[in-house]
């Protein structure tokens, strides 16, 4: 997204008089701290929309989706993404999910038992979080969600697991409701995103299949998020690198570094917005949305429980909407002019 340049006529007038009336100065107040600058040293001021907390800006662009090698990524084709978008800097953590699901529970947006969290908006009763799994690190008791030890300690900063696709998109809608934005997802029928146009959605949502790959390989068609070097345990948590469990988000160097994203490879698989189909064809496309329907959703990035072959930026597998110990997600949002 291009920064919005604002020309301040008042500033221009002040600058014009500094030469004859001394050195005018500007004080910027940040809480108790004060910064002071000489106006004579300022050429211009730029105002721009900063990403929401915990998110990075991914500029629009063109890339080749698929790498000709990885299963379901063999087909290579040009993809144009016309909108900048925000993407979560890291996978949603246990604590972040607890904070939001507690908020939703207190407002009647979900129902919960000791074994499950279920949707309670728009007539939906889909399971969002499988608390009954021995691998889930979240527990519900007496109206309160909290962390538990699933055998690997108390881990607020590890990615949330055992969250269904519905639980991931519902989290995005809770963010939208908190921010006063229109919800992106329908919660009846096929749960479509903004009537089938995720790029036009105002609220938070899951990244599309194309957006996820574009961000992972930004912006040089790299094989892995960190580059073209083969995977090892210094680059990602995969295949038992940390004792067959997740690691705290951001434990590895940002990759791709240019965007400041973490764990695009390994730690947990990440839900995407699209229905899954293996063959995407070879024709150029603009803002692709994937199939109109299907039985499985796209998962990206590999996990702590899988080998290095799944860490490639073009790697794509399918998930049946349900929960799993190695599946999580990160949120995104289109940037509108």
C-alpha positions as CSV (number, residue, x, y, z in Angstrom):
1,X,0.0,0.0,0.0
2,X,1.4,3.4,-0.9
3,X,1.8,5.8,2.0
4,X,-0.7,8.7,2.0
5,X,1.3,12.0,1.6
6,X,-0.4,15.0,3.3
7,X,0.8,18.5,2.4
8,X,0.4,20.8,5.4
9,X,0.0,24.4,4.2
10,X,0.4,25.6,7.8
11,X,3.7,23.9,8.1
12,X,4.8,25.4,4.8
13,X,4.0,28.9,6.1
14,X,5.9,28.2,9.4
15,X,8.9,27.0,7.4
16,X,8.9,30.2,5.3
17,X,9.1,32.4,8.4
18,X,11.8,30.5,10.2
19,X,14.5,32.2,8.2
20,X,13.5,35.6,9.4
21,X,12.1,34.8,12.9
22,X,14.5,32.2,14.3
23,X,14.4,28.5,14.7
24,X,10.8,27.2,15.1
25,X,10.7,23.8,16.8
26,X,8.1,21.0,17.0
27,X,7.4,18.9,20.1
28,X,6.0,15.4,19.7
29,X,4.4,14.0,22.8
30,X,4.3,10.2,23.4
31,X,2.8,9.7,26.8
32,X,5.3,11.1,29.2
33,X,8.1,11.3,26.6
34,X,8.7,14.3,24.5
35,X,10.7,14.5,21.2
36,X,11.8,17.9,19.9
37,X,12.7,18.7,16.2
38,X,13.7,21.8,14.3
39,X,11.1,22.6,11.7
40,X,13.9,23.9,9.5
41,X,15.2,20.4,9.2
42,X,11.9,18.8,8.1
43,X,11.3,18.5,4.4
44,X,7.9,16.8,4.5
45,X,5.6,14.8,6.7
46,X,4.1,11.4,5.6
47,X,1.0,9.9,7.2
48,X,0.1,6.3,6.5
49,X,-2.0,3.5,7.9
50,X,0.1,1.3,10.2
51,X,-0.7,-2.4,10.2
52,X,-2.9,-3.6,13.1
53,X,-1.0,-4.9,16.1
54,X,0.8,-8.1,15.4
55,X,0.4,-7.9,11.6
56,X,2.6,-7.0,8.7
57,X,1.8,-5.3,5.4
58,X,2.2,-7.5,2.2
59,X,2.3,-5.3,-0.9
60,X,0.3,-6.3,-4.0
61,X,2.2,-8.0,-6.8
62,X,2.7,-10.7,-9.4
63,X,4.3,-14.1,-8.8
64,X,4.5,-17.6,-10.1
65,X,2.3,-19.9,-8.0
66,X,3.6,-23.5,-7.9
67,X,7.2,-24.7,-8.3
68,X,6.9,-27.6,-10.7
69,X,8.1,-30.0,-8.0
70,X,5.9,-30.4,-4.9
71,X,2.7,-32.4,-5.0
72,X,-0.4,-30.2,-5.6
73,X,2.1,-27.4,-6.5
74,X,3.4,-28.9,-9.8
75,X,1.2,-26.7,-12.0
76,X,3.0,-23.3,-12.4
77,X,1.0,-20.2,-13.4
78,X,1.2,-16.5,-13.1
79,X,-0.9,-14.9,-10.3
80,X,-1.6,-11.2,-9.9
81,X,-2.8,-10.0,-6.5
82,X,-4.2,-6.5,-6.9
83,X,-4.7,-5.6,-3.2
84,X,-2.1,-5.1,-0.5
85,X,-3.1,-7.1,2.6
86,X,-2.3,-7.5,6.3
87,X,-1.0,-10.9,7.5
88,X,-0.4,-12.1,11.0
89,X,3.3,-11.8,11.8
90,X,3.0,-15.2,13.5
91,X,0.5,-18.0,14.1
92,X,-2.3,-17.3,16.5
93,X,-1.1,-18.4,20.0
94,X,-2.9,-20.2,22.8
95,X,-3.2,-17.0,24.8
96,X,-4.5,-15.0,21.9
97,X,-7.2,-17.6,21.2
98,X,-8.1,-17.7,24.9
99,X,-8.5,-14.0,25.1
100,X,-10.8,-13.9,22.1
101,X,-12.9,-16.9,22.9
102,X,-13.4,-15.6,26.4
103,X,-14.6,-12.3,24.9
104,X,-16.9,-14.2,22.5
105,X,-18.3,-16.5,25.3
106,X,-19.1,-13.5,27.6
107,X,-21.2,-12.0,24.7
108,X,-23.0,-15.2,23.8
109,X,-21.3,-15.7,20.5
110,X,-20.2,-19.3,21.5
111,X,-21.3,-22.1,23.8
112,X,-18.8,-24.2,25.7
113,X,-18.5,-27.4,27.7
114,X,-15.4,-29.1,29.2
115,X,-15.0,-30.9,25.9
116,X,-15.8,-28.5,23.2
117,X,-16.4,-24.9,22.1
118,X,-19.2,-24.4,19.6
119,X,-20.4,-21.6,17.4
120,X,-23.6,-19.7,18.5
121,X,-24.1,-17.1,15.8
122,X,-26.4,-17.1,12.8
123,X,-27.8,-20.4,13.9
124,X,-24.5,-22.2,13.6
125,X,-23.4,-24.9,16.1
126,X,-20.2,-25.9,14.4
127,X,-17.4,-27.1,16.7
128,X,-14.6,-24.4,16.9
129,X,-12.2,-25.9,19.4
130,X,-11.8,-29.5,20.4
131,X,-11.1,-29.2,24.2
132,X,-11.6,-33.0,24.6
133,X,-8.4,-33.7,22.8
134,X,-5.5,-34.6,25.1
135,X,-3.3,-32.4,22.9
136,X,-5.3,-29.2,23.3
137,X,-3.6,-26.8,25.7
138,X,-6.8,-24.8,26.5
139,X,-9.4,-25.8,29.2
140,X,-12.8,-24.5,30.0
141,X,-14.1,-24.6,33.6
142,X,-16.7,-22.5,35.5
143,X,-17.1,-20.0,32.6
144,X,-13.4,-19.3,32.3
145,X,-10.9,-20.4,29.6
146,X,-7.3,-21.0,30.7
147,X,-4.2,-22.9,29.9
148,X,-3.4,-26.4,30.9
149,X,-0.3,-28.7,30.7
150,X,-0.9,-31.2,27.9
151,X,2.4,-32.9,28.7
152,X,4.8,-30.2,27.5
153,X,4.3,-27.4,30.1
154,X,2.2,-24.3,30.1
155,X,2.6,-22.6,26.7
156,X,0.8,-19.3,26.2
157,X,3.0,-18.3,23.3
158,X,2.8,-21.6,21.4
159,X,0.4,-21.7,18.4
160,X,-3.1,-22.8,19.2
161,X,-3.9,-26.4,18.1
162,X,-7.0,-28.5,17.8
163,X,-8.8,-25.5,16.2
164,X,-11.1,-26.4,13.4
165,X,-11.4,-24.4,10.1
166,X,-14.6,-23.0,11.5
167,X,-12.8,-22.0,14.7
168,X,-10.2,-20.2,12.7
169,X,-12.6,-18.1,10.7
170,X,-14.8,-17.5,13.7
171,X,-11.7,-16.0,15.5
172,X,-11.3,-13.7,12.5
173,X,-14.9,-12.6,12.8
174,X,-14.4,-11.9,16.5
175,X,-11.6,-9.6,15.6
176,X,-13.9,-7.8,13.1
177,X,-16.6,-7.4,15.7
178,X,-14.2,-6.0,18.2
179,X,-12.8,-3.5,15.6
180,X,-16.3,-2.4,14.4
181,X,-15.7,-4.0,11.0
182,X,-18.2,-6.1,8.9
183,X,-17.8,-9.8,9.5
184,X,-16.2,-11.5,6.5
185,X,-17.8,-14.9,6.9
186,X,-21.3,-16.3,6.6
187,X,-22.1,-18.8,9.3
188,X,-24.8,-20.8,7.5
189,X,-24.7,-22.7,4.3
190,X,-21.1,-22.9,2.9
191,X,-19.6,-20.3,5.2
192,X,-18.5,-18.3,2.2
193,X,-16.2,-15.3,2.7
194,X,-17.8,-12.0,1.7
195,X,-20.1,-13.8,-0.8
196,X,-17.2,-15.5,-2.6
197,X,-15.0,-12.3,-2.8
198,X,-12.5,-12.5,0.1
199,X,-10.4,-9.8,-1.4
200,X,-13.3,-7.3,-1.0
201,X,-14.1,-8.2,2.6
202,X,-13.8,-5.4,5.1
203,X,-13.2,-7.6,8.1
204,X,-10.5,-10.1,9.1
205,X,-10.3,-13.4,7.4
206,X,-8.0,-16.3,6.6
207,X,-5.5,-15.6,3.8
208,X,-6.4,-17.0,0.5
209,X,-4.3,-19.9,-0.9
210,X,-2.6,-17.5,-3.3
211,X,-1.9,-14.8,-0.7
212,X,-0.3,-17.4,1.6
213,X,2.1,-18.6,-1.0
214,X,2.9,-15.1,-2.2
215,X,3.8,-14.0,1.3
216,X,5.9,-17.1,1.9
217,X,8.0,-16.7,-1.2
218,X,8.2,-12.9,-1.1
219,X,9.5,-11.6,-3.4
220,X,12.0,-13.7,-5.3
221,X,10.3,-17.0,-6.0
222,X,12.4,-18.7,-3.3
223,X,11.9,-22.4,-2.6
224,X,11.5,-22.0,1.2
225,X,10.5,-18.9,3.2
226,X,14.1,-18.4,4.2
227,X,15.6,-18.9,0.7
228,X,16.8,-21.9,-1.3
229,X,18.9,-23.7,1.3
230,X,17.6,-27.1,2.4
231,X,15.7,-27.3,5.7
232,X,17.5,-27.8,9.0
233,X,16.5,-27.4,12.6
234,X,18.0,-23.9,12.8
235,X,15.4,-22.6,10.3
236,X,12.1,-24.2,11.3
237,X,10.4,-26.5,13.8
238,X,9.6,-29.7,11.8
239,X,10.1,-33.5,12.0
240,X,10.9,-33.6,15.7
241,X,13.4,-30.7,15.9
242,X,12.2,-29.7,19.3
243,X,11.0,-33.0,20.8
244,X,7.9,-33.6,18.7
245,X,5.9,-30.6,19.9
246,X,5.3,-27.0,18.9
247,X,7.7,-24.1,19.8
248,X,7.0,-20.5,20.9
249,X,6.0,-18.4,17.9
250,X,8.9,-16.4,16.5
251,X,11.5,-18.8,17.8
252,X,13.2,-18.9,14.4
253,X,14.7,-16.1,12.3
254,X,12.0,-14.2,10.4
255,X,11.4,-15.7,6.9
256,X,10.8,-14.1,4.5
257,X,12.9,-11.5,6.4
258,X,11.8,-8.7,4.0
259,X,8.2,-9.0,5.5
260,X,9.2,-9.9,9.1
261,X,7.0,-13.1,9.1
262,X,7.7,-16.0,11.4
263,X,7.0,-19.7,11.2
264,X,5.7,-19.7,7.6
265,X,7.4,-23.1,7.5
266,X,6.9,-25.6,10.3
267,X,5.5,-25.3,13.8
268,X,1.8,-25.9,12.7
269,X,0.0,-26.3,9.5
270,X,-2.1,-23.2,8.7
271,X,-5.7,-23.0,7.5
272,X,-6.3,-21.0,4.4
273,X,-9.6,-19.6,3.1
274,X,-9.9,-21.7,0.0
275,X,-11.5,-25.0,-0.8
276,X,-8.7,-27.4,-1.9
277,X,-8.2,-28.8,-5.3
278,X,-4.8,-30.3,-6.3
279,X,-4.5,-29.1,-9.9
280,X,-4.7,-25.3,-10.3
281,X,-3.9,-25.3,-14.0
282,X,-1.4,-23.2,-15.9
283,X,-3.5,-20.2,-17.0
284,X,-2.7,-16.7,-15.6
285,X,-5.2,-15.6,-13.0
286,X,-6.0,-12.4,-11.1
287,X,-7.1,-12.5,-7.4
288,X,-7.9,-16.2,-7.4
289,X,-10.4,-17.5,-4.9
290,X,-10.1,-21.3,-5.4
291,X,-13.0,-23.6,-6.1
292,X,-16.6,-22.5,-5.3
293,X,-17.1,-25.6,-3.2
294,X,-15.4,-28.8,-2.0
295,X,-14.9,-31.2,0.8
296,X,-11.5,-30.1,2.2
297,X,-9.7,-26.8,2.8
298,X,-6.2,-25.8,2.0
299,X,-3.5,-26.2,4.6
300,X,0.0,-24.6,4.2
301,X,3.4,-24.6,5.7
302,X,4.1,-28.0,7.2
303,X,4.4,-28.7,11.0
304,X,6.4,-30.0,13.9
305,X,5.1,-33.4,13.0
306,X,6.1,-33.5,9.3
307,X,9.2,-33.8,7.2
308,X,11.1,-31.1,5.4
309,X,9.4,-31.7,2.0
310,X,6.3,-30.0,3.3
311,X,8.1,-26.8,4.1
312,X,8.3,-25.6,0.5
313,X,6.5,-22.3,-0.2
314,X,4.4,-24.0,-3.0
315,X,3.5,-27.0,-0.8
316,X,-0.3,-27.5,-0.5
317,X,-2.3,-30.2,1.3
318,X,-5.9,-30.6,2.3
319,X,-7.7,-30.7,5.6
320,X,-11.3,-31.8,6.3
321,X,-12.3,-28.7,8.4
322,X,-11.8,-30.6,11.7
323,X,-9.3,-30.2,14.4
324,X,-5.8,-31.7,14.6
325,X,-2.8,-31.5,16.9
326,X,-0.6,-30.1,14.2
327,X,-3.0,-27.5,12.7
328,X,-3.4,-23.8,13.5
329,X,-3.7,-20.6,11.6
330,X,-2.9,-16.9,11.2
331,X,-5.3,-14.1,10.3
332,X,-5.2,-11.6,7.4
333,X,-7.2,-8.6,6.2
334,X,-7.4,-6.8,2.8
335,X,-6.3,-3.2,2.8
336,X,-8.9,-0.9,1.2
337,X,-8.1,2.5,-0.2
